[in-house]
Amino acid sequence: MSSLKAKLNMERLPRHIAIIMDGNGRWAQEKGQDRLYGHFHGVESVRNIVEGCAELGIEYLTLYAFSTENWDRPAYEVNGLMELMIDTIRKEIDTLNRNNIKLHVIGDTNMLPENARKELNEALELSSQNTGLNLIVALSYSSRWELVEAVKKIAHDVKDGKVDPAAIDQDTLQSYLCTSDFPDPELMIRTSGEYRISNFLLYQLAYAELYFTNVRWPDFRKENLYEAILDFQSRERRFGKTSAQIQSELANG
């Protein structure tokens, strides 16, 4: 079977892909298994897609691993997820370094158990010199939490006289977000057939192309990634302009 990879326009790859990895629990239940069985198998998909992005030369990949709302799930599932995360980070750090992948984390990591924070900080430190794919894990993250935190910090700096309220613009707000060091995603993929953003990068996804697939996350592989990128490449990205304006700019560019 020929791969969709050959059809990709390597000159028009998105710099930044964001993924809502949905469907682990349902995938497991469809197989008559515990929800954690699905999360366990979802790790293989993470490995496969990270490798796929690194091979293509994608610069940034953000994975929505755990939202602040996920803390409300049953305790056994949350605890199991934390143990799985710690175990995965420990096992994968050598692979990250071997593939020159730099790990980043966004979210309220203070909510994580101490041993999880320790493993995470170690992995961040050990991969900090890598210069290839930037793998951004959204952990204990929600966009509304992020925006509230940013507003609090801006208000604090205004109070201290560091920021002039009249000078606050989009760039000011962007610089206070968790993602201030990264470009906005151009492509957002959500698996498992749900058509919503679920409090994920609400500000950053303003002009992203959204791609939804029925494939459950544990079944999502490189071919599915290529399919999403091909769909992205077939779209005209207008950023509020007309199609005629875009065509004219391309002709004159």
C-alpha positions in Angstrom: 0.0 0.0 0.0 1.5 3.4 -1.0 1.7 5.9 1.7 -0.1 9.3 1.7 3.3 10.8 2.7 4.4 10.8 -1.0 1.5 13.2 -1.8 2.4 15.8 0.8 3.8 19.2 -0.4 6.9 19.4 1.8 7.0 23.2 1.1 3.5 23.7 2.7 3.7 21.8 6.0 2.2 23.4 9.1 4.9 24.7 11.5 2.8 23.8 14.5 0.2 21.0 14.9 -2.0 20.7 17.9 -3.8 17.5 18.8 -6.7 16.7 21.1 -6.1 13.0 21.8 -9.6 11.8 22.3 -11.2 8.4 22.5 -8.9 6.3 24.7 -11.7 5.4 27.1 -14.3 4.6 24.5 -11.8 2.6 22.5 -11.2 0.5 25.6 -14.9 0.1 26.4 -15.6 -1.0 22.9 -13.1 -3.8 23.5 -14.7 -4.7 26.8 -11.7 -3.3 28.7 -11.1 -0.8 31.5 -10.6 2.8 30.4 -7.0 2.8 31.6 -6.4 0.0 29.0 -7.2 2.7 26.4 -4.9 5.3 27.9 -2.1 2.6 28.0 -2.5 1.9 24.3 -2.8 5.7 23.5 0.9 6.0 24.5 1.8 4.0 21.4 0.0 6.5 19.3 1.8 9.4 20.9 5.1 7.6 20.1 4.1 7.0 16.5 2.8 10.6 15.9 5.8 12.3 17.6 8.1 10.2 15.4 6.0 11.0 12.3 6.2 14.8 13.0 9.9 14.6 13.6 10.4 12.7 10.3 8.5 15.4 8.4 10.4 18.2 10.0 7.4 19.7 11.8 8.7 22.3 14.2 6.1 22.2 17.0 3.6 19.6 18.2 1.3 20.2 21.1 -0.6 17.3 22.6 -3.5 17.8 25.0 -2.7 15.2 27.5 -4.7 16.2 30.6 -7.1 19.1 31.2 -7.8 20.8 34.5 -11.4 19.3 34.1 -9.9 15.8 34.0 -9.1 16.0 37.7 -12.9 15.5 38.2 -12.7 12.0 36.8 -12.9 9.0 39.0 -9.9 8.8 41.4 -8.7 5.4 40.1 -8.6 6.8 36.5 -6.7 10.0 37.6 -4.3 8.0 39.7 -3.7 5.4 36.9 -3.1 8.2 34.4 -0.6 9.9 36.7 1.3 6.6 37.1 1.2 6.0 33.4 2.5 9.5 32.7 5.4 9.1 35.1 6.3 5.7 33.7 6.1 7.0 30.1 8.2 10.0 30.7 10.9 7.9 32.4 10.9 5.4 29.5 10.8 7.9 26.7 13.5 10.4 27.7 16.2 8.4 25.9 14.1 8.3 22.8 13.5 12.1 22.9 17.2 12.7 23.2 18.1 10.2 20.5 15.7 12.0 18.1 16.8 15.5 19.2 13.3 16.3 20.5 12.9 19.1 23.1 10.1 18.6 25.6 8.0 21.5 27.0 5.0 21.5 29.3 2.2 24.0 29.6 -0.5 24.0 32.3 -0.9 24.2 36.1 1.8 21.7 37.0 1.5 22.6 40.7 -1.6 20.4 40.7 0.5 17.3 39.8 1.7 14.8 42.4 5.2 15.6 43.6 6.8 12.5 42.0 5.2 13.4 38.7 6.6 16.9 38.8 10.0 15.5 39.7 10.0 13.2 36.6 8.7 16.0 34.4 11.3 18.5 35.5 14.1 15.9 35.0 12.8 15.2 31.5 12.6 18.9 30.7 16.2 19.4 31.9 17.6 16.4 30.1 16.0 17.4 26.7 16.6 21.2 27.0 19.6 21.2 24.7 17.8 19.4 21.8 17.2 21.5 18.7 14.7 19.4 16.6 10.9 19.0 17.1 9.5 21.0 20.0 7.1 18.6 21.8 4.7 20.6 23.9 2.6 18.6 26.4 -0.5 20.4 27.8 -0.8 18.9 31.2 -3.4 20.0 33.8 -4.1 22.7 31.2 -7.2 24.6 30.2 -7.4 27.7 28.1 -9.7 29.6 30.5 -7.3 28.9 33.3 -4.4 30.2 31.1 -6.3 33.4 30.2 -7.2 34.1 33.8 -3.6 33.6 34.9 -2.4 35.9 32.1 -4.9 38.7 33.1 -3.8 38.4 36.8 -0.1 38.8 35.8 -0.9 41.8 33.6 -2.9 43.4 36.4 -0.1 42.8 38.8 2.4 44.4 36.4 0.1 47.3 35.8 -0.2 47.8 39.5 3.6 47.8 39.8 3.9 50.3 37.0 5.7 47.9 34.7 2.9 48.0 32.1 0.9 51.0 30.8 -2.8 50.0 30.4 -3.2 52.2 27.4 -0.3 50.3 25.6 -1.8 46.8 26.1 -2.5 45.1 22.8 -2.7 41.5 21.4 1.1 41.1 21.6 1.0 42.1 25.3 -1.6 39.4 26.1 0.3 36.8 23.9 3.5 37.4 25.9 1.8 36.5 29.1 0.4 33.2 27.9 1.9 29.7 28.5 2.6 29.5 24.8 4.5 32.8 24.5 7.6 31.1 23.1 5.7 29.2 20.4 4.0 30.2 17.2 0.2 29.6 17.1 -0.9 26.2 15.7 -1.9 26.2 12.0 -3.6 22.8 12.2 -5.6 21.4 15.1 -6.6 17.7 14.9 -9.2 16.1 17.2 -9.7 12.4 17.1 -12.8 10.2 18.0 -15.6 12.1 16.3 -16.2 15.0 18.7 -16.6 18.4 17.1 -15.5 20.8 19.8 -12.3 22.4 21.1 -12.8 21.6 24.8 -11.1 24.5 26.4 -7.9 23.9 24.4 -5.7 26.9 23.2 -8.8 29.0 22.6 -6.8 32.2 21.9 -4.1 30.5 19.9 -6.4 28.6 17.6 -8.1 31.8 16.3 -7.0 31.1 12.7 -6.1 27.4 12.9 -7.5 25.0 10.4 -9.6 22.4 12.4 -9.6 18.8 11.4 -11.9 16.2 13.0 -11.7 12.4 12.5 -13.8 9.5 13.8 -10.6 7.5 14.4 -10.1 6.8 18.1 -6.8 8.0 19.5 -5.3 4.5 20.1 -5.8 3.7 16.4 -4.4 7.0 15.1 -1.1 6.5 13.2 1.2 8.3 10.8 -1.1 7.6 7.8 -3.9 9.4 9.6 -1.6 12.3 10.4 -0.6 12.5 6.7 -4.4 12.5 5.8 -4.9 15.5 8.1 -2.0 17.4 6.7 -3.2 16.7 3.1 -6.6 18.1 4.1 -4.9 21.1 5.6 -2.9 21.7 2.4 -6.1 21.6 0.3 -7.6 24.6 2.2 -7.1 28.2 1.3 -6.0 30.1 4.5 -7.5 33.6 4.2 -7.0 35.2 7.7 -10.1 37.4 7.2 -9.1 38.5 3.6 -11.0 37.6 0.5 -10.0 34.7 -1.8 -9.2 37.3 -4.6 -6.8 39.1 -2.3 -5.0 35.9 -1.4 -4.7 34.9 -5.0 -3.3 38.3 -5.9 -0.8 38.2 -3.1 0.4 34.8 -4.2 0.7 35.9 -7.8 2.7 39.0 -6.8 4.8 37.1 -4.1 
